[in-house]
């Protein structure tokens, strides 16, 4: 039986198509090699219940019991209207549980939620976008002190950032908004992916910081060495200048003494002693005058 000439070609095209699909299939979490399989499994199973589960995450439980005390570190959901949409709690519940399955720890602070994963600190903030509605004088709610109100739009915004250990206030925030065509589950997947893409970014920033810090320290050390060298050289030059001026003045005085004073007198001996003291006061000590007196006498201004 003769094979149809198109059969090998069809097989080749099928194999090529499969390989192309495998190649184009996105691979997530590749940077986190040891956790990649677990993270991929969690990502593929991400979903949000329509209603909050009977056993919500502990931070949701604390949020629902939240008091007005600003000192309590509890989950915060920002909303200009003061109201939250029903979808937000199941969304946060699903996200927190997925993050903990991935090995992260959730810590709610007053101004942010921290996701502690390995050595990384990732920050989350939850917001309900609102639109401002202005009242007209005909509206029942209108008054001199009440001219507008905020209404929730029914969507969710998640602010994702991270902390760098060398910058206390560095958050590097990214707003992830739920669009009109995006479901809450789409946003959940997007946020989950973004959170676990941050370790590679943080590590790159750390590498850059370490390189820059080493360069800064090296330049600082070089500047300090140069400062000490300049200081030492300045002192040596200052001493050279002072010594040469002392030598010059001493010899000038000796020439005067030899020309004008009688060698047999006490005046001559006293003057020669002063000339020697002017040349080197350390070697030739004076009973009455000091180094400071010599500087004043010779009008030499020095800086120590």
N, C-alpha and C positions, 0 to 999 in steps of 0.2 A: 504494500500500500504506500502510495506516495504522500509525503507530508506536505501540507499546504505551505507555500512559501512565506505566508504572512505569520505563521505560528511562532517561529523564533523571534520575529520582530515584535509581536504582541507581548511575548514573555519578557523580552528585554525592556519594553516600555513600562510594563507593570513593575518590574524590579526597580527600574529607574525612578518611577513615580513614588514607590515605597521609600526608597532611600532619600528622595527629595523631601518627602513629608517628615521623615525622621530628622533630617538636617534642619528643616524649618521649624520644627517643634521647639518652643521656647524652653530653655532649661533655667529653673529658678534656684536660688540659694547656693549656687556653685562655689561662692567664696567661703561658705560655711561647710566645708567638705564633710566633716565628721557628722554634722547634723542635717545634711542635705536631704537624705531619704526621709527622716522623721518630719522635717519641715514641709516637704513636698506632700506627704500623706495628710498632714494637718491642713495644709492649704486646699487640697482637693476635697476635703470633707467640710470646709467652712460653710455654715448656713446660719440663718437667723430664724428663730421661732417667731410666729406672729404675736404670740403673747409671752410674757416673761415666764421663765421656767419656775417650777415649784421650789427648786433649790437654786436660787440665783447666787451669783458670786458674792462673797462676803462684803466687797466694797459697795455693791448695789444695796445689800441689806443695811449697811451703815448709812448710805445715802438716804434711804427711805426713812430712817430714824433720825436724820440730821437735825441738830438743834441750831439755834441762831448764833452760837458761840463761834467767833472768828478764829479762835485759837485751836479749834479741833481740826486735825488733819483728816479731812474726809473728801470724798469725790466731789468735784465741782463741775457743774454744767452751766456754761454761760449763756444767758438769754436776756436780751434787752427788755423783752416783754415780761420777764419773770415766770413765763410758762414754758413747759417742755412738751415736745410731741411724744405720743405713746411709743413710737418706734425707737426712741433713743436708748431706753433702758435695755431692751432685748439686744440691741446692737452692741452696747458696751459689755453686756453680760457675755455674749458670744466671743467678742474680741479678747476680753480678759481671760476667759477659760482657754481659748486657743493659745494665747501667749504663755500661760502657765503650763500647758501641755508641751510647749516647746522648751520648757526649762527656765522661763523668765519669772521674776518676782514682781508683783504689782504693789507699789507704795503710793498711796494717795496723799498729796499735800494740799494745802489750802489753794495754792495758785497753780498747781500742775499735778499730773499723775506721772510718776516715774516708773519706767519699765527697766528693771535691773536684769540684764542678760549678759552672762559671763563678766567681762571687765567693762562693759558698755552701759552707759546711763542714757536711756532714750526717754524723751519727754512727750507727753500727750496732753492736749487740751480739747475739750468737747464744747462745741458751740451750736446753738440753734439760730440760724440766720433769721433776722426779723426785718420787716419793712415798716417805715414810719408813715403813719396816717395822720394827716392834719385835720383838725376839727374846724367846721365853719360855725359861726354864731348860732345857726339854726339847730345844730346838733345838741341832744340832751346832755351829752357829756362835757360840752364846751363850758369853760369858765375862764376868767382872766388868768388863772394859774394852771389851767389844764387845757392846753391848745392842741395837743397831739397825743397819740398813743402808738405803741409798737405791736405788731401782729406777727406771729411766727409764720414762716413760709412753708413749713412742712418738710424741710430738708435738714441735712446734717452736715456740719463742717468739723473736720478733725485736724487739729494743728499738731504736726509731728516735728520734733526737734531732737537735739542731743546735746549733752554737756561734754566739754573737754576739760580734763583735770587741771590744765594750766590756765583756763579762763573761767572764772567763777560765774560770769554772767553770759557766757556764750551759749545761745540756744539754737541758732541756725534753723529757724522755723520754716516749715513748709505747710501751706494750707491745702488740704485735700477736701474739695467740695463735692457734694452730691449734686449732680446736674439733673436736668429734667429727664434725660434719657437714661439715667443711672439708677439702678435699684440700690437699696441699702446693702444687699449682699455684694453687689459690684464694688461698692465703697469699702466694705469690710475686706474684700480680697486685695483691693488697691492699698489699703492702709497696712495690712499684714505684709504684703510684698515690700512696701516702702520701709517698714520698721527693720526688716531683716536684710535690706540693702545697705543700711547705715553702717554696719561694722566695717565694711571695706572702705567707706568714705572716711570714717573716724580714724582707721588705721593709716590711711594715706595722709590725713592731716597731722597725725602724730609723727609720722616719718618726716614730713616737711618741717614740723616744729622742732624735732630733735636735730635735724640738719642745720636749721636756722639758729638754734640755741648753741650748738657746737661752734658755728661760725661766729656768733656774737661773743661767746666766751673767749674764743681764740683772738678775736680782734681786741677785746677788752684787755686780755693778757699782753698782747703786743703793744697796746697803748700804754699800759702800766710800765712795761719794760722800757719803752721809749722815754716815758716821763722820768724814770729813775736814771736812765743814761744821760738825759738832758740835764737833770738836776746835778748829777755827779760832775758832768763836764762843765757846767756853769760854775760849780764850786772850785774846780781845779783852775778854771780860767780866772776866776775872781782872785784866788790865791796868787796865781802867776802875776796878775796885774798889781796886786797889793805889794807882793815881794819885790817886783821890779821897781815900783815907785819908791818903796822903802830903801832899796839899794841905791837908786839914783839920788834920793835926798840925803842918805847917809854919806855917800861919796862926795856930794856937793858940800856938805857941812865940813867933812874932813879936809877938803881942799881949802876951805875958808879958814879953818883952825890953823892949818900948817902955814898959811900965808899971813895971818893976822895975830896969832897968839904966841906968846913965849913958851917954849917947851918946858921951861923950868918952873912954871907957875902952877898953882892948884887949879886955876881957871882952865888951863890947857887939858889937864887930866880929866877934870869934870866934863868938859866939852867933848872929849874923845869918847868918854863913857856914854854920853848921850847919843853921839853919832852911831856907836855900836848898838845901843838900845833901839834906835830908830830903824836900823837895818834888820835886827832880829831880836824882838823883845822876849822871845822864849829862851833864847840862848844867853842873852845878856839881860839879866834881871835888873830892875830899878827899884830902889828902896821906897820911892815916893809916888812915882807915876805909874799908871796902868795902861793897858792896850787901848782902852777907850779914850784916854787922854791923848795918846799919840794920834789917833784918828781925827780928833778934834783939832789938834795942833797942825796937822798936815792937810786938814780940810778934805779928808778922803771919805766919800759917802759909800757905804757898803750895805748890801742886803744879805741878811743871814737866812 
